[in-house]
Amino acid sequence: MTTALSVDREPDETGDRPTPAATARTWLAKAGGQNLGLIGAMTLVLALFGSLNPNYLSWDNIQVIAEAVTISGLLAVVQTVVIICGGLDISVGSQAGLASVTSAMVFTATGSNPLLGIGASIAIGAVIGVLNGAVIIYGRVNATIATLAGLAAYKGVAQLISNGSAQGYVLNDSLFVFLSRGKIAGLPVMVWLLLLVAAAVHVLLKYTDIGRNIYAIGGNDTAARLAGINLNKYLIAVYALSGMVSALAGVLLTARTGSGQPVSGSEGLELQAITAAALGGCALKGGKGGVGGTLLAVALLGALQNGLTVQGINAFWQNVAQGALLVAAVVIQQRRAGERAVGLPA
């Protein structure tokens, strides 16, 4: 007597096991078209400048690129959180400048105590973030306008308390020297700090209820409110996080330059942060984005900027390229979302 099914039969390869093509499609879906596009663009940039200058792809130059994007990378990572939540923080560069001045001035005033200088900067960053959130929520001011006002105000405060000039000298302190020049496992400490913050934010967004609520608020704030999410609390917390990470960027700016910088080194960082977040896949309307794409975009912008510098191309063209990339990123988002062109019939 024969049986209809043999229990010892090997599983059918076409039915029980995914085909290579299906596996490839799965991995491509996980990677995301946006990230694959950034990887492709990065490959082209590296190939182009590597062919023009063999030293461009050297380990030393790669470290230079990584260290150069650390400060803007920190701001881009936290900008990602703000944008996902449906907001925008144009004041992050000015916050970094104010934190830089504060860290150096407190360091000097307390007899060269680096921890007090750093702690004071982070505390001021948190206060600024809460203030931004309060203006947006309770003043009912659009986030773009509120933080644009902050961009001017915080820069002005930094210039007032520093008299418009660099403050203090911190490279006689071992902690600041470690932050600016130290290495762990061959990578600069500043790069490790960026990776640590990025990893923490990624876990927060992807694997916690807090992160899921942030996506929900950015995706549909009305539905999020009806679901019982306290929007005011989350927005205040998100902007406070933005302030604290911006302050950390300011501390690293102080360590890197050796003194507190009210404007130099921090001006234009907000545009870099927004550009990286948009290139990385953050929908400027909120509810979409991730840290992985933002870091890829930060790396791409850093590689492009370094390549242009190595080739001796006028630095003004770097601003042109950055502006063009921001426009391109927004255009791609609008096309993917099926948005109707302004002024044209549906």
Secondary structure, DSSP 8 states (H G I E B T S, - for coil): ---S--TT----TTTTS--HHHHHHHHHHHH-HHHHHHHHHHHHHHHHHHHH-GGGGSHHHHHHHHHHTHHHHHHHHHHHHHHHTT---TTHHHHHHHHHHHHHHHHHHTTS-HHHHHHHHHHHHHHHHHHHHHHHHHS---HHHHHHHHHHHHHHHHHHHHTTS-B---TTSHHHHHHHH-EETTEEHHHHHHHHHHHHHHHHHHHSHHHHHHHHHHH-HHHHHHTT--HHHHHHHHHHHHHHHHHHHHHHHHHHHSSB-SSTTTTTHHHHHHHHHHHTT--TTSS---HHHHHHHHHHHHHHHHHHHHTT--THHHHHHHHHHHHHHHHHHHHHHT---TTS--
